[in-house]
């Protein structure tokens, strides 16, 4: 899983984009991550006032950030001195991969858009490695791919508590490989993945275009497949649409079963809404559910976020949950078609994922072939996808407008010259950015 420091840094960026730097600094100045696992993000603050503010005002948005950025349903816990002392005296809880028990087949709302994928997941859970291997699930973010991955893991662990289940995200696989090469731990890295009984990979599209990562993944895949170990992969697109993925991997990903998951239809959205509201102890009238289901159409995650916001408004404002109040509370969450514009932070984060470059390095002064190309790509895409001026783009990288203009022209020249690799990179990264909107 991601390190606690990395996750917390991403959450702070998420908060600053939605609040203000001053508010974030004032509320989280002394906040410290104590532990992060599949179920909880534990923060510590010595200030009674700050703990109260974090718990009452920001718990919901932090949990939304975990869900949106990391597909995690971890809940926030805030410790003071006494809780921290008690926690340390007991020792840290295990951070082994214990998949969130809430993610099961029983509480997955099935509809026409996901029924085929749901049935396939149940089949591989019942006889892992025997049918549909690999199972490749694809669809836009927030439609339930990770829920199904975890449901498979929970189902297999129930059948076989000793099963070696390994879960990884595509970009994390790349980062761990880089660390293994740097620290001379290639054998440990390979053993971790090649000895799995169940190998789950979320967002496999992020290994595309990375030569060493694809080579390593190819051999890992082959070994597991030959030993009849179950492999389940998810992506935001089907294998044939991954332009920079090696052909030998594309063909292997299609060896088993490929199943798409689409955004839920109206009836399924209504069922998800009522199910989520019930879990959170909310009573929503049918006219309220109908209003939300008609307006929130993108994905399950947005539906869950809407219900959480209603809960927060009820608790903070003590308002009745009628249609006029709820429409005022959540209208800002309804995305108008074609109105979504990516933020520079989103573009930079997706470029960094694609090139396996740390954001601080990208924004810094380091110059080498890989970092320079990634930085120029980020500058080009910010110019192409946003309305920022050259000086404003320069502020994102601590550079003047002439340097920004040079980077944009450099990428444009490569595209105009027919650089296939550059063209494919622009397409793939843009697709990754759009899938997050």
N, C-alpha and C positions, 0 to 999 in steps of 0.2 A: 504494500500500500504506500501512498505518498507519506513523506515525513510530516510530522506535526508542524514544523516550522514553515514548510512549503504551503501546507493547507491554510495556516493562519495568515500568511502573507497574502494569499489569494483572497481570503475572506475580507481582509482589511481594504484591499483594492475595491472589492465589490461594494463594501459599505461606503467608501469615499465617493463612488460613482453615484450613489443614491442619496447620500446625506451631504455632509460637508467635511472637509479635512479637520476643521476646528471641532465639530461635534465628535468625530471619531477619536481625535486626540484626547479630548476632555474625558470621554467615557472609557477609553481602553488604554490609557497611558500606562497603567501598571498591570494590565491584564497579561497573564502568563499561561501558556498551554501546559497543562499537567499531563494529560493523556488524551489520545485519540484512538478509538477503535471502531468497530462496526456499529456499535450501539450508542456511544457517547463521545461528545467533545467536552472535556472538562477544563474549565478556565479557573484561574485563581486571581483574586484581587484582595488586597489587604483593607480596602476601603469599603465600609458598610454602605455608604451612599452609592458608590460605583456599582457594587454588586446588585443593589436594588434597581438601578437604572438599566443595567445590562439585562437582568432577568425580566423586567417588566416591559421595557421598550424595544429591546433588540434581539431577544431570543428567537422570535419568529423569523426575522430577516436573516439572522445567522444560519438558522436551519434551512431557510430557502436557498442561501448561498451554497451550503453543503450539497443540497439536492441538485441545484442547477449546474454547478461547476464539476462536482465529483460523483453525481448520481448516488449520493449517500443519504440515508434516512437517519443518521446519527442525531441524537437529541442533545441540546446544550445543558450542561450542569455548571453552576458557578459555585466555587468553594471560597470560604473564608479561612481564617487561621485554624479554627477548631476542626473543620472538615478536612483541611489539608493534613493536619497532624494525624487525624484518625486514619486517613487514606494511606499515609506513609507507614504508619505502624502496622497496617495489614499487608503492606507490600502491594505492588502494582498488579492489577488483574492481567490475565493473559491477553496478549495481543495477537494470538493465533487467529486464523481466519474462521471465526464463528459467524456464519452468515445470519443477517438479521432475520429472526424467526417470523417477522411479519410478512416477509416475501415468500409466499407459498402459492401453490396452484389453487387452493381453496378460496383465497381472497383476491385472486386475479379476476377482474371482471371481463368476461368473454363476450365478444360481439363478432359481427361479420368481418371486421377489419383485422382481427387477430386470432380467429378460431383455428385456422390451419397451423399457425406457428405454435399456439398453445397445445394442440394435439400432438405435434411433433416433439415438443419438449417433454410431454408426459411419456411418450414412447421411449425416448432415450433414457429417461429416468428409470423406467421399468427394466430395461435391458441395455445398460450402458455398454457401448462399444460394439453392439451387435446389429443395430439398425441405424440408418441415418448418421453415418460417421464420415466426415464431420457434419455437424448441423450448423448451418450458416443463417443467422437471423439478420435482416436488414430493414431499415426504416428510419424516418426522421427522429430527432431527439425527443424524449419525453413520451414515447408511445408504449413503453413497458418492456423493452429489451432486457434491461438490467434486472427488472423484477423476475423475468423468466429465467435468467441465468442463475439468480440466487435461489429460485424455486427448485431448479434442477439440483443445485448443491444441497439444499436442505432435504430434498427427497432422497438423494443418494446417501447422504450422511445418516438419515434415519434407517435406511436399509443396512448400511455398512458403516458403523461409527469409526472404523479404523481406516476408511478410505482416505487416500492422500489427495486432497482437493486443492488445486492451485488456481487462483484467480489473479489476473493481471490486466492492466490497460495497455493498449498498443504503444503509447508514448512512454509509459513506464518501463516496458520491456526494453525499449531502446536505451533509456537512461541507465537501467541496471546493467546492460551489456557494456556501455561505455565505462561505468565504474569498475566492472569486472576486468576489463582490458587494462584499465589504468592501474588497478591494484593487484594485477596478476592472479585473479580469482576466477579464471575461465572455467575450471573444472567444477568449482562450487556452483557457479551460475548454471552450467549445463545440467548438473545433477538435480538442482532444484526443480527444473521444468521437465526434464526427460524421465523422471521417476514418478510423475504424477499418474494417478488413476483416473482423474477427471481434470481436464485442462480447459479452463474458461478464459476467453480473451475478449475484453470489451473494447470497442473502438479500434478494431484491427486495421482500419484505414490509415492509421498514423504510422504504420511501418512502411507504407508505400514510398518509394523513392530513396530509401535508406539501404544502401547496398549491403553493408555488413550485417545490419539487423535482419534483412531478408534472408541472407545466407544462413545465419544462425537459426532463424525461425524455420527455414526449410528443413534443416536436419532434425530439429526438435519435433516438428510435425511428422516427419517420416518415421522416426523411432516410435513415437506414441501410436501412430496409425498401424504400424506393423505388429505392435504388441496388443492391438485391439483395445486401446485405451480411448475413452470417449473424449472427443474434442468438440467444443461449442464456441463459435465465434459470432460476434456482433459487429455491425458496421452501419454507417448512415447511407450506404449505397451497395449495390450488388457487385460481385467481384469484377465483372466485365467493365464496370464503370470506373474502376480504379486505374487511371491512366498510367501511373508510374509504378504499378505493382508488376513484379516479374511474372511472365506468362506461366512459368512452372508452378508458382503459387496460386495464380488464378485458377488453373486447372484442378489443383488439389482442393481448393476451397469449394469447388463444384462437384467433387467426387461423391459426396453424400447427398444431402438435401438442402436446398436453398429455399427459405421461407420469408416472405415479406410481411411487415406489420405496418399498417396505415393508420393515420389519425382516426380516432373513434367516431362513429356516426352519432346522430342525435340521441337515439335510444341508449346507446352504450354510455354516452356522456352523462345522461340522466342517472343511469345506474351507478356510475363511478362517483358522481356527486353525492348521491344519497348514502352510498357506502362510506365515503370519506367523512361526511358530516356526522354519521352515526359513530364512527371511530373517535371523533373529537368531541362527542357529546353535544352536537348542535341539532336543533330542530328547525328545519327549513321548510317553509310552505311550498306547495307545488308551483305557485306562480313565481316564486323566487328561483327555484331550481330550473324552471323553464327559461327564465330570463338569462340565467348564467349559461345554460346549455346551448342556447341560441347564439350567444355572443362569444363564448370561449370555445373555439373550435380547433385550436392548433394541436394540443397534446394533453396527455394525462397530467403531466407535471404542472401545466398552467392551471388546470382545474383544481389540483391540490393546493396550489399557491393561492388561488382565489378563496377557497374555503378557509385556509389559515388566516388570510387577511380579514375575512368576516369575523372569525373568532377573536382576532386582536382588537378589532373595532368594538366588538361587544364588550370585551373585558376592560378596554381603556376608556370607552365613552359611555358605557352602560346604556346602549341604545337598543330599542326593540328591533328584532330582525324582520322588519317588514320590507316590502319591495322598494319604496321611496328611499329609505335609509341605506339599504344595501346597494342600490343603483348609484347613489352618490359616493359610497365608500369604494366601489370597485370599478367605476367607469374608466379610470386611468389605466387599468390593466388590459383593456380591450384594444388589441393591436389593429389599427386600420390597415387594410390591404395596401402594400407597397410603401408604407410610411416608415418602416423600420430601417434605421441607419446604424451600422455598426460603430461602436466607439473605437477610438485609437487603441485603448487597452485591450479590447477584444481582438482586434486585428493583430496587434503585437503578440498577444498570447498564442494565437493560432499559428503565426509564423514561427514563433519559438518552438512550439510543439513539432511543427513540420521539419524544422532544421535541427532539432535537438540542441537548441542554444538557450542558455539562461537569459531571462529578461534583463537582468542587471548588466550582463555582458553585451547584449544587443544595444542597450541604451548607452553603453560606455564607449571607451576609446580604442578597445582592442581591434587590431586590424589583421585578419588573416582571410584566406579565400572563403571559407565557409561562413564566418561571421559577417564579412563584408557583403556577401551575396544576400544573406538573410536580412541584414539591415536595409540594403537597397530595396529588397522585396517589400519589406514592411512600409518603407516610405512611399514606394510606388502605389501599394494597395490603399494606404490611407488617403493619398491624393485621389485615387480612382473611386473609392467607395464612400468618401465623406466630403463635406463641404469646407474642410479646413484650408486655410491659406498656407502658403509656403512658410512664412514665419511661424505660424502656429504649429505646423508639423515639425519645424526645426526645434521648437521648445520641447517636444516629446523626446528628442534625442540630444539635446544640448548642442545643437548645431545651427549655423546660420542658413539663410534661405538659399544661398548659392550652392552650398553642399547638398541641400535637399533637391534642388533643381538638377544637379549633376546625377544624383542617384536615380531620379525619375527618368532622365534621358538615357541613362545606362541601360535600364530595364527595357525601355521602349525600343532602343536600338536593337537589343537582342531579339525582342519579339518581332520586329520588322524584318530582321535578317533571317527569320525562320528557324530560330533556335528552338527545336522541338522540346528539349528538356525544360527550358524556361517557360514555354507555352503550357506544358503539362503542369508544371509547378504552380503557375498562376491559376489555372483551372481548379486544381485540387485544393489549394489553400482557400480560394474564393468559395468553393463548395463547403469547406469546413466552416468558414465564417458564416455563411448563409444558414447553415444547419443550426447555428446557435441563436439565431434571431427569433 
